[in-house]
Amino acid sequence: MIDLGPIFRRERTAAEVVGHLTIADLRRESNALIDRIQQLIVDCVDADVTFQPDDPHATAEEGSVGWTLGHVVVHLTAGSEENAFLGAELARGVPPQGRSRYETPWESVQTIAQVRERLEESRRMTLACLDVWPDAPHLTLEAELWPGGPSMNATARHAIGIGHGHGHLEQIAEIVRQSQAAR
């Protein structure tokens, strides 16, 4: 599991935290994330996808309502894909020109089959982004994650998407726990 906390707390640079990762490592970690989510939802049924969990961390901006399983999955897959695509641009020597994000409307995800399909589609796309890296990626090229934020190269950018997904694993486990207890 990739711990990106030291980067965001400005304790270490992205290069220090993930600079040792290879394309093979990123591929393995990308697969491990999707595999772990698939394990967490293995016993889920359609009703679990739209179950409204109690989430004490839900913000007033969100109406103090917890995210559904479908919502969390489309959010984290969009983040993984965005960072994989931007990482591929950096690896090719192209400075990113803004965001590269599309998030499936979470309300449209109503079945566990749709959740599983979304996860596998995301796996395919994020791994494909690694396939477009040149043999000699431009790992010295960096871009800020956000204006004034930490600078990241291609490796770090891809890894940030994986780390973001890992950050939602406990949330997914809790949604599954609550929804199955409510059945």
N, C-alpha and C positions, 0 to 999 in steps of 0.2 A: 504494500500500500504506500502511496506517495503522500507524505506529509508536507503540505505547502505552507503551514502556519508560520514557520520562520521567515518566509519570504514576505508575507503580508504584515508581519510584526516588525519587518525591516531588521531582523537579527542576522540574516544571511541573504546573500544574493541568490537569484534563481540559478545562476551558474554553479554556485556552491551546493545547492540542494539537489538539482537534477542534471547538472552538467555531465555527470558520468553515465547517464542513460544512453543506450544505443537504440537504433530503430527496432531491433529485436526486443529490447526491454519495453519500449513503448507499445509494440504489438502485443506482447505478453500481458502487460498491465491493462491494455484496452480490452482484451479478451477476458481477463480475470474480473474486471468490473461488471461486464455484461453477464458473465457466468454467475457471479455472486447475486446479482439482482434476480436472475432467472431462478436461482436456488431459493431466494427469499419468497418468491411468488409461486412456487411449484404447486402448492395446494389451494391457490386462489381460484375463485369462481367469479362469474360476471358481476355479482353483487358487490364483491370486494373492490372492484375498480372504481365505482361511483360512491362508495361508502364515505360519509362525511365524518372524519375523525375529530376527536377532541385534541386540539393542539395548543398548549399553553404558550407557545412561542409565536402563534399567529398574530400578525400586527393589526392595528386598527385600520391601516390602509387596506388590508385584505378583508376587512369586515370582521376581524377576530375569528375567522373561520379557517379551520385547517384544510390543507390541500388534500384532494383525493389522490389515490394511487395513480390514476391516469394523469392527473395534473403534474405530479412529481416526475413521473417517467418522461413525459414530453418535455418538461423543463430541463431535466438533466441530460437527456439525449441531445437537445438543441445546443446546450452548452458544450458538450463533448464534440459535436460536429463543428460548431463554430471555431473552436480552438484548434481542431485538427486541420480545418481548411486554412486558417490563418498561419498555422505552423508550416503547412506545405508551401504557402507563399513565401514565408521567410526562408525556408530551406532552399527555395529556387532563386533567392536573391531579390525578391520583390517585396518592398516595404508595404505592409497592409495599408489600405486606404479606407479605414473605417471598419465597421462590423460586417460579419458574413454570417448572419443568423436568420434562420427561419424556425419558428416553433409551431408545430402542429397545434391547432386549436384544441385545448385539453377537453373541452366539452364534447368534442366529437369522438373521444375515446371512451367507449361504453362497455367493451367486453375484454375479457382476459386474453382472448386471441389477438385483439388489436394491440394490447400492451406488449405481448410477446413478439408480435410482428414489428412493432415500432422499435423494440430493443434490437432485434436482429437486423433490421434495416440500418439502424444507427451503427451497429458493429461493422456492417459491410462498408458503410461510407467512411467511418473513421479509419478503418484499416486501408481502404483505397487511398486515402490521403497520404498515408505513409509510402504507398507504392509510387507516388509521383515525386518523392524526394529524389534529387539527383544523386549519383554515386558519391559526389563530393559536395555535400550540402553546405550552404553558406551559414555556418554556425556562429560567425562573428557578427552577423547582422542582427540587430535587436530593435524592438519597438516597445513603447510603453504599453502596459496592459490597459491603462486609462490615463488621461492627461495627469501627469505628476505621479503616476503609479510606478510600480516596479517595471524595469526593462526586462524583456524576455526574448530569447532567441527561439529558433524553431522547436528545439527539444522541449524547452520550458513551456512554450505555448501549447504544444500538444499535451504535455503532462498536466497543465492547469485544468484542462477539460476532464481528465481522468480524476484528478484530485477533487474537483467540484462534484463529480459523480459519487466519489467515496463519501463526501460530506453529507450525502442524502441517504446513505445506507441505513443508518439508525432510524431515520424518519420513515423509510419504507417498511422496515421491520415493525415499527410501532403501529403504522397504519394496518398492516396485515394482522398484527396481534389484536388490535381493537375490532377490526371488521370480523375476524373469525370468532371472537368472543361474543359478538352481537348476533351471530347467526342462530 
